[in-house]
């Protein structure tokens, strides 16, 4: 418990840095490469729960790191908690902000937005295809 108390603030800062350092490039990648609005990028900027085991695995492979494994594990665990709480909230806020600036649904410029004739035809043809598969 003492290790968690000592590393709590650092773990919180680590979690915030993970969101910033990975979030910004992922937003840009989603916008520039994926053609999205960046929401998927920010949604992916979280520490994964499996990352908590990484310090112990490294200490097992390189015993010179064993004394630091408990503190490192606490740091990563705190980061996982911080990002698992903040990333969904930030994703929702970002998505709302992006959608507020858009006159139509994403994909409208490709003829697939809500209310577009092409989009309605695509939906109609998909549902017709699905109807043919049903008994």
MARLO-806881 format. One record per residue (C-alpha): residue in three letters; x, y, z. Coordinates in steps of 0.05 Angstrom, whole numbers, plus 5000, padded with zeros to 4 digits. Layout:
ALAXYZ;...
***
This chain:
UNK500050005000;UNK505850475014;UNK508350374943;UNK501550584915;UNK501351194960;UNK508351404938;UNK507051304864;UNK499851554861;UNK501252254834;UNK506551994786;UNK501651464761;UNK496352004750;UNK501452424712;UNK503551814672;UNK496251684653;UNK495352404630;UNK501852374590;UNK499651724557;UNK493252074534;UNK496952684508;UNK502952334477;UNK498951784443;UNK492452154434;UNK494952724390;UNK498652284339;UNK492751804338;UNK487752374325;UNK492152614269;UNK492851914240;UNK485351804243;UNK484252464207;UNK489852434156;UNK490451694142;UNK483851404163;UNK479451964137;UNK475752004203;UNK474452594248;UNK479552394301;UNK474752074350;UNK477551384338;UNK484551654351;UNK482851934419;UNK478951314437;UNK485150894425;UNK489551324471;UNK488850904533;UNK493650474573;UNK491549754566;UNK490149334628;UNK495248814605;UNK500649344612;UNK500349264688;UNK503948594682;UNK509648884640;UNK514249094698;UNK513748404730;UNK515148064664;UNK521248504653;UNK523648374724;UNK522947624711;UNK527247684648;UNK532248174676;UNK533048074752;UNK536748744760;UNK529949084752;UNK526548664805;UNK527249184861;UNK523649704817;UNK518049244794;UNK513049394851;UNK513550154841;UNK513250084765;UNK507249624771;UNK503650134815;UNK505350694766;UNK502550314707;UNK496450084745;UNK494850804764;UNK495851014692;UNK491050464669;UNK485850714719;UNK486751444699;UNK486351304624;UNK480450824632;UNK476551374666;UNK478751974625;UNK479151684554;UNK471651534547;UNK469852214575;UNK474852574530;UNK472552164470;UNK465352364482;UNK467153104491;UNK471653094429;UNK466352744387;UNK461053244407;UNK465653824391;UNK467353544323;UNK460153394306;UNK457954094326;UNK462454374272;UNK459753914218;UNK453654104177;UNK451953384161;UNK453652684183;UNK460652414170;UNK460952134100;UNK456052644072;UNK461452894025;UNK461852193996;UNK454452143984;UNK453351704045;UNK450552204095;UNK443752184126;UNK438352394078;UNK442752344016;UNK439851953958;UNK446251543950;UNK446351384024;UNK439051164023;UNK440350733961;UNK446250403997;UNK442050254058;UNK436249994014;UNK440849533975;UNK444149274039;UNK437349124071;UNK435048794006;UNK441148354006;UNK439948174079;UNK432648014063;UNK434847514009;UNK439147144060;UNK433447054110;UNK428846444102;
***
